[in-house]
Amino acid sequence: MEENQVVDAGLCHGSAGIAHIFNRFYQDTRIEDFKEAARYWFGVTLDFAKFEDGIGGYKKFHPEWENKPAAWVNSAGLLEGSAGIGLALLAAISDVEPKWDRCLLLS
């Protein structure tokens, strides 16, 4: 985990997004390596749900920027927040192709 620099579960640049991409690759190809990678990253995503005051247990990491210290913050949004994480988790347990990921160029 230290080498891949994934520090939160967000859809944009976190573990849920990586898991969703591997899941979509598996759904399209049925290559088992993609399935195993998706399972690994969904496990990481579930492990990130550790904040008692987070939305669904999740917070996004906001790095130090413009003299503001790094911090864990609540986010409900699609790309970096709990909405996107939830959508990726729901897509993982369904055989129905998610239409929402078209906006991410994954369809």
Summary of the structure (lengths in Angstrom):
residues: 107
radius of gyration: 14.0
end to end distance: 27.9
largest distance: 46.8
contacts: 298
relative contact order: 0.19
helix: 44%
strand: 9%
